[in-house]
Amino acid sequence: MHKEETLTYYENKVREVIKYVRENPCNELNVKALSEKFNISYFHFHRIMRAALDEPLGIYVNRIRLNNSAKMIRESNDSISEIAEKIGYNNLSAFSKSFLKEFGVSPQDYRLKDDCLLNNEIDFKFQQNQVVNGRISPKIKVFPPCRMVCINVIGDYGGEAAYKAWETIMSFAAKKRIISWNPDYFSIYYDDPDIVGIDNCNFDCCLIVKKEVEPEGNVAVKDFNGGKYLVFRYKGPWDNLWEVYNKLYRDYIILLDKYHLRDAPIVEKYIRYSEKMKPENYVTEVCIPIE
């Protein structure tokens, strides 16, 4: 075969192998079995696949299997042991260690806790003292209208006034017994710090409520209009959120423009955090309003 024909031949073979692996993750998928199935020299097969995948075939196969196991954990009634066996692990401990290493959460926690997030569901993360890209794959979400208690703050988005506002809201909610088992805390940002100055930003610290409650002191009761948002997830300290915004509007403005930005404030939802948690494990959703 000519060079071009040889290249096309192997490109097609690689596509066939990848398709087979994705569709049959529980089959025997070692180099020997796959090279025989697709009639490619065993000697060359692993080199061809590594060049095409930019990683060893075994690592790619394991990631596909783990992705499938995550889906089975959430969508099936099979035990963790049964799922491990189905994807080729004969040892539950080895499966749990691989799952934890790949996704940052144990398979047991991922099944039991609805708010558990996998590492591959994170768009941006704080790593080595800077915000870095994860697997950028924002979701479109439609938030329904709702009632909220909130405190309006003028100041630095991550400053002392904001922390005091959150303390007041939590204290108010506890006193009024309006905190649900899975509370929705979020902020609504009305200003751009680059325009009004970092100390003059106007924003609301909010908690969604499902019970009737009256305003008290500086705690107001308002309606949130909801709407459609393009949602990015960030894992890391709140102090570095502005880096996330800079990345969004600098590197992904074309992506944002594709969805037609809506003239409405940005919303930040606090998905995972607690006083006992290390800030690098906080998970925040940055919600950009779109048409």
N, C-alpha and C positions, 0 to 999 in steps of 0.2 A: 504493500500500500504506500501511496505518497504520504509525505509528512502531514499535509492538511487532512487527508482521509484518516490517518492514524489518530490524529488529535481529536477529530470528530467522533471516531469510534470509542475512544476512551472517555470522552466527555459524556457520551450517551450511556456508557456502562456505569459511570459514577452516578448519574441521575437515577438509573435503575436500582443501584445498590441503596442509595439514600431513600428512595421511595419504598423499597422492600423493608428496610430497617424501621422506617416510621410506621409502616402498616403492620409489621410483625415483630413488635418489640420483645415478645415473650419467646420467640424462636431461638434456636442456636445461632448466634451471630458472631462467632469468632472468625479470625482471618481465614483459617483453613476451610471452614464450612462455606463462607461467602465466596471465596475465590473459586471453589469447586462449582458452586451453584451458578455463578456467572461466567464460568469458563475463562478465567483470567489467571495467568501464571501466579502461583503462590509467591514466587520470588519477587515479583514486581507489584503484586496487589497492594500490600500495606504501604508501599512508597507512593503509589498512585493515589490512594485514598487520603494519605496524610497530606499530600500536596494539594488535593482538592478541598479538604476540610480545614486545612491549616491547624490540625491537631491529630494525634493518633486516633485510629478508628475506634479502639477500645474505649477511649474517653468519650467520644461522640456517642457511641452506643449506650454507654452507662448513663449519660445525661438524658437521652431520649427515654430510656427505661425509667429513670427517676421522675421525669416529667409526667409519664403515664401513671406512675405510682401515686403521685400527688393528686391526679384527677380521680383515681380509684378510691383513694382515702376519703375524698369529699363526696363522691357520687355513688359509691357501692357500700354494701353491708358486710363485705369481706373483712376478716380480721387483719390486723397489720401483718401477722405472720403469713397469712394466706397471700396477701398482696406481695410481700417480699418474695415468696416462692414463685409466684406467677411471673415476676419480672427477672427471675434467674438467680435470686439470692437464697442459698440454703441455710444461711445463718442470720437470724433476726438482728443480732447485735451488729453484724457487719452492715446490714441494710440501714439500720438506724444511724450509724456513724456516717455512712455515705450520704443519707438524706440530710442530716444536720449540716454536714460540710457543704453540700450543694445549695441548700435553701436557707440555712441559718436558723432553723427551727426543727424540733424533733417530729417524727411522724405522729407520735402520740398527741403532742400539743396541737399539731395541725388539724387533727381530727376533732379534738375536744373543744378547741377555742376558735369560734367563728372569726374573731378579729386577728388571728394569726396571719402574717404576711410572709410570702416567700421572697427570697432575695431577688428572684427574677421578676418580681412585681414592683420593683423599685426603679424609678426613672433617674433619680439623683441620690447620691449618698455622700456622707462626710467621711473622707478617708485620707490618712496621712496629712492632717491639718488643712485639707482643702475639699471643696465640693467637686466631685467627679461624676461623670455620666455613668448611669447603669445601662439597662436595656430600655432605651427610650421608646415607650409604647403607651402614650396617654389614653385614657378612657373618656368617652363622652357620657356624662351623667346629667339627668334631669332632676333637680331638687324641687320637691313640692313646696307650695306656700306653707308657712308655719308661724306659730307664735313664739316669741323669744323674750327672755329677760336679758338686759344688756346694760353696760356702762360705757358712756362715751368718754374717750380719752383724747387729749391733745398732747402730743409729745413723741418721743422716740418709740418706734414700733416695738422694739424689744427692751424698752427702758423700765425704770423703777415704777413709773406710773402704771404701766401695763400690768406688771406683777401685782401691784396693790389692787388694781381693778379685778383681777382674777381671784385674789384672796377674798375680796368683798362679795363677788358673785357666788363663790363656793360656800361661803358662810351664810349668805342669804338663802341659797337653795337648800342647804341643810336645815336651816331654821324653819323654812316653809315646807319642808319635806316634798320637794318637787324634783329630786334627782332620781332618774330612772336607773335601772341596773346597768344600762349602757348609754351614758349621757352623751349628747352631741354638743361639744364645745367648738366654737369657731370664732373667727374675727372677720370683720368686714372693713376693708381698707378703702378710704375715699381719696387719698392724696398720694402723689409721687414725691418721695423725699428729695429727689434731685431737683424738684421744682419749688417746693414750699420750704425746704430745709428739714434736716433730720429731726429737729426738736419741735417742729410745728405740724406734724402729721395728725390728721383727724381719722379716728377709727373707733369701731365699736367692739367690745369684748362680749360675746354672746353665748347663751345657753338656751337650747330649744326646750320648751315646756309643753306638757300635754294637759296640765291642770290649770284652772283659773287662778290667777294670782294678781295682786294689786301692786303697783309700783311703790317703792319705799326709798326715801333718801335719794341717793344718786343712781339707784337701780331703776331703770325704766322698763316698760313693757311695750314691745313693738311687734309689727308684722314683718316677716321676711318674705319677699315676693317669690323667691325661688327662681327657676328658669334652667336653661341649658348651659352646661359648663364643660370645658375641656380640662380634664383633671390629671395633674402630674403628682407623683408621690415622691417625697423626699425623706430619707432616713438620716437623722443627724441632729445636732444641737440647733435650737431656734436662733441662736446668735448668728448663724451662717445662712439664714434664709434669704437674705438680700443677695447673696452670691447666686442662689438658685434663680431669683428673678432676673439678675443680670444675664445669666446663661440663657434663660428662656427667651428674653427679648433680643439678645445679641445673636445667638446661634440658631434659634428656632422660630424667628419672626416669620419666615416663609411658611412654616407649618401652621403657625397661629393664623396668618392671613388666609390660608386655605379654608379655614373654618368661619371666616367673617366675624371679626370681633364685635361684641355687643357693647353698647355704651352703658355699662353698669360697673359697680365696684368689684374688685377682686375679693374672693373669699378664701380664707385659710381654715381648713378643718383639721382638728387635732385628733388623729386616729389612734395613736398609741403613745401614752406617756403616764408617768406617775412620779410622785416625789421620791420614791425609792429607786426609780429607773435611772440608769446612766444616760445623760443627754444624747450620746451618740446612738442610742437605740430608739429615740423618739421617732415617730412616723407622722408626717404632716402631709395633707393633700393641698396643693396649690391649685385653686379652681379659677380658671380664666373664663369669663362670660363670653359665650358665642351665640350667634343667631340660630 
